[in-house]
């Protein structure tokens, strides 16, 4: 019979080598036959909740090729018997040999820890997101009929490694569905990703912003609203996928919203991602790295100009004549880029977060503590030789009105570092004087310059790729391929960003 004693034989808090457990270390310590002397057969169920996609993930490096099966065992003292029992092991029907053939990893005065490396394909993992896959660990005890032979199993654990779930965050006037083609390519390459996050799109308390100074009041900005939404959504996705480990990809303002959400994660309670035996498994929600696609980390002069559009729509001020001339040849009320971005996007309160002042302040004072990588593209394949937008030269600018809209925006954003407003209270209606800071022409995607997309010290995964405008970039398969290949490089490539295990 099995020897008694050993102090660590019961109670999960004192159980030898049981902890820690996580979404990648799944253990079972309760169930029929565990911690009980057995001389026949034992079936242990080890449930896996973590969704890892299919086995293309192995080739991608986002799922380990092997898993480790560990268990603790106590046997009859062979010296007390005239024979030694032969105990056969199986995992999901796959033979693992005899217990005596399994390497000993550790032991104390009572329990012995055994462990064997197994092909990851021998595991059962969830087929669908949100499912649980049950793994059958079976022991056929004493197959040779040794009289008096018995064993005791305390727990069994499966450990494997997997990369983070990549979550997508969209920009303004958009939704999670814009990532469909990117997500499809990710799946083909063996990367688990989720594009279910969709921001609420409404006026963002439009009428509250009746003065440009209100852009500095945090509660009136959409980044505050959106980042809180992202945090809530990450918790939901963690419960669904069975893991709190994420990487993030954000397009345009989605990159800014993602950064703001990451700043909040250290205050978020751990999320329940599954159960393992007698324990509930909770994990912190973490984002390991962030890739921002054409995100205006330092703002955009289009956002500065949008403040004036907001004031005009709210009848707060009479727009000075020179501003009307700027607004006229930059037709915010005309659709462009397949009709997806219209002038009204800059009359919502999220324009505050896109201003050069607000974005630069946020980027400079809020380090998020995780690696951030960026992309930038240059809109036209042949940059047009347009007249530089200059407040003292309206005639030349107006003469370009008939040109393609994104070419005019390309010229404006490339030549303008920022616009600032000075209030003039000398009349009954407040006027604003516009001050334009020009710059040496910068490549841009019609809304975001290369300098802004790079923020402060952000390394580019895609740099100056030509012929791609702001909204087209996320559907470009060549851009997708560059990003995915960089994130799957082993070792972590030139850039250091990694979605690997």
Secondary structure, 3 states (H helix, E strand, C coil): CECCCCCCCCCHHHCCCCCCCECCEEEECCCCCCCCCECCEEEEEEEECCCCCCCHHHHHCCECCEEEEEEEEEEECHHHCCCCCCCEEEECCEEEEEHHHCCEEEECCCCEEEEEEEEHHHCCCCCCCCCCEEEEEEEECCCCCCCCCCEEEEEEEEECCECCEEEEECCCCCCHHHHHHHHHHHHHHCCCEECCCCCCCCCCCHHHCCCHHHHHCHHHCHHHHHHHHHHHHHHHHHHHHCCCEEEEEEECHHHHHHHHHHHHHHHCCCEEEEEECCEEEEECCEEEEEEEECCCCCCCHHHHHHHHHHHHHCCCCCCCHHHHHHHHHCCCCCCECCCCECHHHHHCCCHHHHCHHHHHHHHHHCCCCCEEEEEEEECCCCCCCCCCCCCCCHHHHHCCCCCCHHHHHHHHHHHEEEEEEEEECCCCCCEEEEEEEECCCCCECCCCEHHHHHCCCCEEEEEEEECCCCCCHHHCHHHHHHHHHHHHCCCCCCCCCCCCC
